[in-house]
Amino acid sequence: MLAQIVKALMPFLAHVREAARTGKWLRWQEYAKALVAAAVAAGAQLPVVLADERVSGTEGWALGLAAAVAFGAVWSTPNKQGE
């Protein structure tokens, strides 16, 4: 499972490495769609996590992993070019 998460985040991490090397950082708007996806994934986990009114370590990891996988999957998917 961890290997799948790392695989989903690899394009983003490669971009960050390239941006750091060249000094050219993307504008925040280019991350907006992925950030919204991460927030929605984390929000979808909240009812499960807060069912007992506290967050355990395992539940915290599940929340973070859901957000990270959603961010990586959406960010690495290219947008469809306009016609």
N, C-alpha and C positions, 0 to 999 in steps of 0.2 A: 504494500500500500504506500509506503514512504517513497518507493521508487517511482510510482505513478505520479505522486505529488511533485517530486523533483523534476520529472519529465515534463509535467505541465508548466512548471515555472522556468524551465531552461531558456525559452526564447526571451522572456522578460529579463532574466539575469544576464544573458548575452548582450541585450540592448544596454543595460545599465553599465556593464563592463566597457562596451564600445563608447558610450556617452562619457564615461569617466576618462577614457583614454584620449578622446578627441576634444573634450571640453564642451561638447554640444549637447545640452540637455533639452529634452522635449518640453513643450508647454504642458501645463496641467490638464488642458482640455483633451489631450490625446490619451489621458488615463481615465477620463470621466466615466466612460462606459464600463470599464473594468472595475472601477471603484464602486459604482452602483451595483454591479453584479455581486461583488464581495459583500456589500451591505445587505442585499436581499438574501444571500445565502446564510449570512450570520443571523439575520432576522428570522429566517425560516427555522433555525435551530433553537431560537429563544424559548418558544413554548415548551419544548422538551427539556431544555436546560433548567428553566425556572419552575418546573412542575412541583418540585419540593422546596421552592423558595430559597435555594442556595445553589451556588455553582461549585461543583467539585473539580479537582484537577483534570480528571478525564473529560468532563463536560466542557471545560475550558479549552482543552486540546481539540475536541471535536468542533467547537465553535471556530477556533482559529484555523483549523484545517479546511473546514467548509469555505471560509472566506478566502483562504489562500488558493485553493483549487479553483474556485469560481473566478478569482482575479486572473490567475494564470491562463485558464481556458479562454476567457473572453478576450484578454489582451493579446493572446497569440493568434487569434482568429482574425484574418484580414477583413476589412470592410469591403463591401461590394462597391465597385466603381460605378459612378453615375453614367447613364447612357446618353 
